[in-house]
Amino acid sequence: MHNFKAVFDLYDWDTLEKEIYDCSAQEVQGVLFKDKITLDDFKVLISPAAKPFIEQMAQRSHALTKKRFGNTIQMYIPMYLSNECANICTYCGFSMTNKIKRKTLSDKEILQEVAHIKSLGYNHILLVTGEANRTVGVSYLKNAIRLIREHFSNISIEVQPLDQEEYEILIKEGLYAVLVYQETYHKATYKTHHPKGKKSNFDYRLETPDRLGKAGIHKIGLGALFGLEDWRVDSFYTALHLKYLQKTYWKTKYSISFPRLRPHQGEVEPKVEMTDADLVQLICAYRLLDEDLELSMSTRESEIFRNNCINLGITSISAESKTNPGGYAVAPESLEQFEISDERNTEAIKQMIQSQGYQVIWKDWERNYSE
């Protein structure tokens, strides 16, 4: 297969949904005895039939994570550069239809934010923008990376999907990783929530990780936004996407994130609720599928959940996140993208992690360690 779209087209959402919901307890027991978990096994582990086995899954997930990553948790922080956006997305506070104050950070403001973030101890930063090519296109991102690259060991971005050649430009400047979430792999639902803008092109977004792999990026982050569609089916497609990418671009590292819909300007109610128990099940299922996979948890989740997820298989966690441009030091009036749930500061999260016997890592794994 020359790109994931060809793999994606081999599968049918409704068929997958039926297969997942038809799994039995006996099948779950069989999978839990296996050493190597396949994609078919993953369907079993995320099925309703696996709910009574979450404790067993959690114990195995903890053991696999400790074997691969040791007693370490990486800490990172997002820095929002702009909330300008040319898309309509029903679930996002940055959607162009929302009448909010828009802001894009200047060079001086970027460095003000950087100084504050560095004072907290971070050496791994995630740059985030709305999707507005004219305002925060490649030239703006290139300049931002140049401004901050001497301050951080690892620079990641979560911005609009770009062409392969554009990613190659940013990689040369020091870009380390790109997070690009499909939001949902259900094409009709995707269109409903993205009616206008470049993001409405489902296939272009779907093929973004392929362009990243061809560009030679060090790490790709995947995920779906839970609440738009059935989380089980979306998670299978994410796992399918992951396995295709690992086989095709085997030099690249991968991570999975678990965002659930949070309150925002212009709210849309979740179509399918994902409970805390469901999220625990999914985290463990991903770890059983791949012991080398990085699993990330943001401040979208509550204090209690984040305290407890450390032992499940999570390898990286954010803290003190501000989801508006200039939220750390510039103190703008611009709107946040969504409300965070865990509002503890960096030091509190650090102490929580250490109290559970883990060492805090302030940057990503060295390249020569993982290759």
Secondary structure, DSSP 8 states (H G I E B T S, - for coil): --SHHHHHTT--HHHHHHHHHT--HHHHHHHHT-SS--HHHHHHHTSGGGGGGHHHHHHHHHHHHHHHH-SEEEEEEEEEEE---S-B-TT-TT-TTS-----B--HHHHHHHHHHHHHTT--EEEEEE-S-HHHHSHHHHHHHHHHHTTT-SEEEEE-S---HHHHHHHHHHT--EEE---B-S-HHHHHHH--BSGGG-HHHHHTHHHHHHHHT-SEEEE-B-BTSS-HHHHHHHHHHHHHHHHHHSTTSEEEEE--B----SS----SS---HHHHHHHHHHHHHH-TT-EEEE-TTS-HHHHHHHTTTT--EEE-S---STTTTTT------SS--S----HHHHHHHHHHTT-EEESS---HHHH-
